[in-house]
Amino acid sequence: MTDLSMLPPPAGEAVRGPAIAVRGLGKRFGDLIAVNGIDLDVPRGSFFGLVGPNGAGKTTTLSMVTGLLRPDAGTAMVLDHDVWADPVEAKRLLGILPDGLRIFDRLTGLQLVTYAGLLRGLSREVATKRATELLRALGLEDAQDKLVVDYSAGMTKKVTLASALVHGPRVLVLDEPFEAVDPVSATTIRGILADFVSAGGTVVLSSHVMDLVERICSHVAVLARGEVLATGTVDEVRAGESLEERFVDLVGGSTEVEGLEWLRTSSD
């Protein structure tokens, strides 16, 4: 892949705060506290995993960090820009793959990614060139002229990832990027993201797959009940265990299954 502007900070640019800095971030939905005033730093140039059980507050947190959901309290900074006080500059630096967001699926794949580039201020020539490169890299070249509404779930995930990458962001925030993606495509995506990080970018991803996070991430945070239970490098959080074992220790809850004897009864 070429000409995607996925480059480290320009020479002479001061590296100050973390890629993402969250302070006192909170969100309530009625009586439910979804995110409970969390603090979190994502180091620049890291591959950062955000893990937690269902309902832990991962998607809500990422939505507030990326400007999709206004917090009730606290701040979120992206490369020293306040997401809510300086949203244009903060969002310019972000590439986002949100969970469940509606897309313009009556466009073809090529049209959708090109349109994403145009919205980000690219010229049509550059946007089309980058869109074509991304779709080829993600194995969607043969489907680029098909309507996105006719894509499979995995293809849709890949075309929305291409839309997040097309403007050459500095920070990628990806909510379950490997969900519904086949193993070959997942390997390709991991390679693209690894290249992005090695060139100075930062990736934040949420996932339920502990083995995946343990293999590809340099840093991780464990969320549960809207709070950060642990954060640091993967080795620091694992504390000598597998990430899955450490996750179960931190989150709690029983892994023993009681009852269901009828499932263990063989039948003729």
C-alpha positions as CSV (number, residue, x, y, z in Angstrom):
1,M,0.0,0.0,0.0
2,T,1.3,3.4,-0.8
3,D,0.3,7.1,-0.5
4,L,-1.9,6.6,2.5
5,S,-0.2,9.3,4.6
6,M,0.2,6.8,7.5
7,L,3.4,8.4,8.7
8,P,5.0,9.2,12.0
9,P,4.8,12.8,13.3
10,P,6.7,15.3,11.1
11,A,10.3,15.9,12.0
12,G,10.5,18.5,14.8
13,E,6.9,17.9,16.0
14,A,6.9,17.8,19.8
15,V,5.6,14.6,21.3
16,R,3.7,15.7,24.4
17,G,0.8,13.9,25.9
18,P,-0.6,10.5,25.1
19,A,-2.5,9.7,21.9
20,I,-5.7,9.6,23.9
21,A,-6.1,11.0,27.4
22,V,-9.4,10.4,29.3
23,R,-10.0,12.2,32.6
24,G,-13.1,11.7,34.7
25,L,-15.2,10.5,31.7
26,G,-18.7,9.5,32.7
27,K,-22.0,8.6,31.1
28,R,-25.4,7.7,32.6
29,F,-28.5,6.3,30.9
30,G,-31.3,6.8,33.3
31,D,-30.4,4.8,36.4
32,L,-27.7,2.9,34.7
33,I,-24.1,4.2,35.1
34,A,-22.5,3.1,31.9
35,V,-19.1,4.7,32.4
36,N,-18.2,5.8,35.9
37,G,-15.7,8.7,35.8
38,I,-12.8,6.8,34.3
39,D,-9.2,7.9,33.7
40,L,-7.2,6.3,30.9
41,D,-4.1,7.1,28.9
42,V,-3.3,5.5,25.5
43,P,0.4,5.9,24.7
44,R,1.4,7.3,21.3
45,G,2.5,4.6,18.9
46,S,0.8,1.8,20.9
47,F,-1.4,-1.0,19.8
48,F,-4.0,-0.7,22.6
49,G,-6.6,-3.3,23.5
50,L,-9.8,-2.4,25.4
51,V,-11.4,-5.5,26.8
52,G,-14.3,-6.2,29.1
53,P,-17.5,-8.3,29.5
54,N,-20.7,-7.4,27.7
55,G,-22.1,-4.2,29.2
56,A,-18.7,-3.1,30.6
57,G,-18.9,0.3,28.9
58,K,-16.4,-0.3,26.1
59,T,-18.5,1.0,23.2
60,T,-19.9,3.9,25.3
61,T,-16.3,4.9,26.2
62,L,-15.1,4.7,22.6
63,S,-18.2,6.6,21.4
64,M,-17.4,9.5,23.8
65,V,-13.7,9.5,22.9
66,T,-14.5,9.8,19.2
67,G,-17.2,12.4,19.5
68,L,-20.1,10.2,18.7
69,L,-21.7,10.5,22.2
70,R,-21.5,13.5,24.5
71,P,-20.3,12.6,28.0
72,D,-22.1,13.7,31.1
73,A,-18.7,14.4,32.8
74,G,-15.0,14.5,32.1
75,T,-12.8,15.2,29.1
76,A,-11.3,13.2,26.2
77,M,-8.2,14.4,24.4
78,V,-6.8,13.2,21.1
79,L,-3.2,14.2,20.5
80,D,-3.6,17.2,22.8
81,H,-6.9,18.3,21.2
82,D,-10.1,18.2,23.3
83,V,-12.7,16.1,21.4
84,W,-15.6,18.3,22.6
85,A,-13.9,21.8,22.8
86,D,-12.0,21.4,19.6
87,P,-13.9,18.7,17.7
88,V,-12.8,19.6,14.1
89,E,-9.1,19.2,14.8
90,A,-9.6,16.2,17.1
91,K,-11.7,14.3,14.5
92,R,-9.3,15.2,11.7
93,L,-6.7,13.1,13.5
94,L,-9.1,10.1,14.0
95,G,-10.1,7.2,12.0
96,I,-13.2,5.4,13.4
97,L,-14.8,2.0,12.9
98,P,-17.8,2.2,15.2
99,D,-20.1,-0.7,16.2
100,G,-23.5,-0.7,14.6
101,L,-23.3,2.7,12.9
102,R,-25.5,3.0,9.8
103,I,-23.6,3.6,6.6
104,F,-24.5,4.7,3.1
105,D,-25.0,1.2,1.9
106,R,-26.7,2.2,-1.4
107,L,-23.3,3.2,-2.7
108,T,-20.8,0.8,-4.1
109,G,-17.8,0.0,-2.1
110,L,-15.6,2.2,-4.2
111,Q,-18.1,5.1,-4.0
112,L,-18.4,4.7,-0.2
113,V,-14.7,4.8,0.6
114,T,-14.1,7.6,-2.0
115,Y,-17.0,9.6,-0.4
116,A,-15.3,9.1,3.0
117,G,-12.2,10.6,1.6
118,L,-14.0,13.6,0.1
119,L,-15.7,14.3,3.4
120,R,-12.2,14.4,5.0
121,G,-11.0,17.0,2.5
122,L,-9.2,14.9,0.0
123,S,-9.3,15.7,-3.7
124,R,-11.4,13.3,-5.8
125,E,-8.3,12.0,-7.5
126,V,-6.5,11.2,-4.3
127,A,-9.6,9.8,-2.6
128,T,-10.3,7.5,-5.5
129,K,-6.7,6.3,-5.7
130,R,-6.5,5.6,-2.0
131,A,-9.9,3.9,-2.0
132,T,-8.9,1.6,-4.8
133,E,-5.6,0.7,-3.0
134,L,-7.4,0.0,0.2
135,L,-10.1,-2.2,-1.4
136,R,-7.5,-4.1,-3.2
137,A,-5.4,-4.6,0.0
138,L,-8.5,-5.8,1.9
139,G,-9.6,-8.3,-0.8
140,L,-12.6,-6.3,-2.0
141,E,-11.3,-5.4,-5.5
142,D,-13.8,-7.7,-7.2
143,A,-16.7,-6.3,-5.1
144,Q,-15.8,-2.6,-5.4
145,D,-18.5,-1.9,-7.9
146,K,-21.2,-3.8,-6.0
147,L,-23.6,-2.0,-3.6
148,V,-22.6,-2.3,0.0
149,V,-26.1,-3.3,0.9
150,D,-25.3,-6.6,-0.9
151,Y,-22.1,-7.2,1.1
152,S,-21.7,-9.9,3.7
153,A,-21.1,-8.9,7.3
154,G,-17.4,-9.5,6.9
155,M,-17.2,-7.5,3.7
156,T,-19.1,-4.6,5.3
157,K,-16.6,-4.6,8.2
158,K,-13.7,-4.4,5.8
159,V,-15.2,-1.5,3.7
160,T,-15.9,0.5,6.8
161,L,-12.3,-0.1,7.9
162,A,-11.2,1.2,4.5
163,S,-13.4,4.3,5.1
164,A,-11.7,4.9,8.5
165,L,-8.2,4.6,6.9
166,V,-8.6,6.6,3.7
167,H,-7.6,10.0,5.0
168,G,-4.5,8.7,6.7
169,P,-5.4,9.3,10.3
170,R,-3.0,9.5,13.2
171,V,-5.2,7.5,15.6
172,L,-7.4,4.6,14.8
173,V,-10.3,3.6,17.1
174,L,-11.8,0.3,16.1
175,D,-14.8,-1.4,17.8
176,E,-14.6,-5.2,17.3
177,P,-12.7,-4.9,13.9
178,F,-12.3,-8.6,13.5
179,E,-15.9,-9.6,14.1
180,A,-17.4,-11.6,11.2
181,V,-14.1,-11.4,9.3
182,D,-12.6,-14.6,7.8
183,P,-9.1,-15.7,9.0
184,V,-7.4,-14.7,5.7
185,S,-8.8,-11.2,5.8
186,A,-8.1,-11.0,9.6
187,T,-4.4,-11.7,8.9
188,T,-4.4,-9.0,6.2
189,I,-6.0,-6.5,8.6
190,R,-3.5,-7.3,11.3
191,G,-0.7,-6.6,8.9
192,I,-2.1,-3.3,7.8
193,L,-2.6,-2.2,11.4
194,A,0.9,-3.4,12.4
195,D,2.4,-1.3,9.6
196,F,0.3,1.7,10.7
197,V,1.7,1.4,14.2
198,S,5.2,0.8,13.1
199,A,5.0,4.1,11.1
200,G,4.1,6.0,14.2
201,G,0.3,5.7,14.3
202,T,-1.8,4.5,17.3
203,V,-4.5,1.8,17.2
204,V,-7.2,1.4,19.9
205,L,-9.4,-1.6,19.5
206,S,-12.1,-3.3,21.5
207,S,-12.4,-7.1,21.4
208,H,-13.8,-10.0,23.3
209,V,-11.1,-12.3,22.0
210,M,-8.4,-12.3,24.7
211,D,-6.0,-14.5,22.7
212,L,-6.1,-11.9,19.8
213,V,-5.5,-9.0,22.1
214,E,-2.6,-10.8,23.9
215,R,-1.0,-11.6,20.5
216,I,-1.2,-8.3,18.8
217,C,-1.5,-5.5,21.4
218,S,1.3,-3.8,23.3
219,H,-1.0,-2.3,25.9
220,V,-4.4,-3.2,27.3
221,A,-7.1,-1.9,29.7
222,V,-9.7,-4.1,31.4
223,L,-13.1,-2.5,31.9
224,A,-16.0,-3.8,34.0
225,R,-19.1,-2.1,35.3
226,G,-18.0,1.2,33.8
227,E,-14.7,1.3,35.6
228,V,-11.1,0.6,34.6
229,L,-9.9,-2.4,36.7
230,A,-6.4,-2.6,35.2
231,T,-4.3,-0.9,32.6
232,G,-0.7,-1.0,31.3
233,T,1.4,-3.1,29.0
234,V,0.0,-6.5,28.3
235,D,2.7,-8.2,30.4
236,E,1.9,-5.9,33.3
237,V,-1.8,-6.6,33.2
238,R,-1.3,-10.3,32.7
239,A,0.9,-10.5,35.8
240,G,2.3,-13.9,34.9
241,E,-1.0,-15.4,33.8
242,S,-2.7,-15.6,30.4
243,L,-4.7,-12.5,29.6
244,E,-7.9,-14.6,29.7
245,E,-7.1,-16.0,33.2
246,R,-6.2,-12.5,34.5
247,F,-9.4,-11.1,32.9
248,V,-11.5,-13.7,34.7
249,D,-9.7,-12.9,38.0
250,L,-10.3,-9.2,37.6
251,V,-13.9,-9.3,36.4
252,G,-15.0,-12.0,38.7
253,G,-18.0,-14.2,38.3
254,S,-18.2,-18.0,38.2
255,T,-17.0,-20.0,35.2
256,E,-18.6,-23.2,36.6
257,V,-21.8,-24.4,34.9
258,E,-24.5,-25.9,37.0
259,G,-27.5,-27.9,35.9
260,L,-28.1,-28.7,32.2
261,E,-27.8,-32.4,32.9
262,W,-30.2,-33.0,30.1
263,L,-27.5,-31.8,27.7
264,R,-25.1,-34.4,28.9
265,T,-27.5,-37.3,28.5
266,S,-26.9,-39.3,25.4
267,S,-29.8,-40.3,23.3
268,D,-30.4,-43.1,20.9
